[in-house]
Structure formats: C-alpha cells, structure tokens
C-alpha cells in the first residue's frame, strides 16, 4: 500500500521492502538526499522496480509501470510508502476529484507521448 503524494519528488519505500520482499542489492545504487517525512535530511537508494496498481476494487491488476524508486533505512510512513512526481505521476494522467474524495489514473499511451 502507498500514499499518493503530489509533494513527493519520487516514489519512496522503507528499506525493509527492498531487503525482505524484493531481495534487492542496493550496495552500488545511486543515492539521493530528501527531507520532509522526518524534518531532517534522509538518504534513499534508487532501484528500478515494477509497481503494480490494483483496480478500483483492489482485487485485480489495473496498471503496471517499471520505474525508479527510493528505499530508505529510516523512512516511516503510516501508509507504507509514498508515490511521487517523477516515477509515478510522470507515468500517468491523473485526475483528482477532491470534493468526492477520489482520484483516477490512466496510463499514458506511447502514441500520446510523441
């Protein structure tokens, strides 16, 4: 589970996701500094991963994207993770319906990008 956060620069997950579930080796990964979740500077290590977005019922696969995500040792979010601008919003057409408290995402087709 992840929180859609238009204020986040890139998708970021707790390091335990990379180590325990995805079995990623991040020893040579590019690092990025970020702040905002704890009030102090934090370091995330980047890796390309496949993100699956479930359908509106949460039962079936809706969309998938291969994107670069950050993994951080001291990242803690009650929602589990943040999905940010580069690597999530940049891959989709997103429409927020704030009064009704929902949003829609559609994958950008390759033809529409050109």
N, C-alpha and C positions, 0 to 999 in steps of 0.2 A: 504494500500500500504506500502511496505517496501523496503529498500535498502539492497541488498545482500552485506555483508561486511566481507571479509575473515579476517580482522584485529580485528573484534569484538569477544570478548570471548563467549558471549551468546546473544540470542535474547533480545532486549530491546525496550520497548514501552513507550510512555508518560503515566503518571499515569491516565490521563483522560480516556484512553481506558479501564483500569481496573475498574474504578469507574462508568463511564457513560454508557459504552456499554456492558461490561462483568459482571457488578454488583458483582465484586469480593470483598471479605472482606480480606484485607491484614494485619489486626491488629496483627496477630500471625505469619505472613510469615517470612521466613528466609530472611535476608538482605545480600547484597553484595556491597562492595565498588568497583567503577570503575572510570576510567578517560579517557579522550580522546575527548569527544564531546564538552566540555566547557573549558578544560585546567585546571580545578580544580576537586578535588575528589567529586564524587556523590554517592548517595545510591540508589540501586534498591531493590525492594521487589519481591521475587520469587513466582510464582504460575504456576501450570500445566494448560496449555490451549491447545485447539485443533487449530492448524494452518492449514488453507486451502490454497493450491497453485492452482491457476487457470491454465487452459490450455494456450497454446501459443496465443490464440485469446482473452483471458481474459473473456470468456463467460461461460465456463463450469468448473466444479471441475476437477482438474487434479490429485492432491495428497492431502492426509491429514496426519498429524502427531500429536500425543499428546506429548507435550514437555514442559520443564520448561522455562519460560520467565521472564525477569525482567521488573518491572514497576517503573518509576522514576518520582518524582514530578517536577524536573527542567530539564528534558530531552526534548530537542527541536531539531528536525531534519526536514529539508525541505522535505525529502522523507517519513516522518511519523514515521518510525521505522527502526531498524537495525536487520538483521538476521545474527547471528554469528556462530562461530565454534561449540561449544557444544550446542546441541539442534536444530540446523538446518543443518549445513554441516555434522555433525556426523550422521545424519539420511539419507543422500542421497549420491549417486555417482554424483559428479558434474564435468562437463567438460566445461571449458571456451574456447571460440573461439574469442580471443581478436581482431585479425585482422578484423573479420566480425562483431564485437561488439554484440555478443550474448552468452548465456550460456545455457547448458542443465542440467536438474536434473532428476535423476531416483531414485525411492525409492529402498533402499537396501532390497532384499528379506531375509526372516528369514533363508532360507537354505544357502544363500551365507555368512551369518554372522558366521556360525559354522565352 
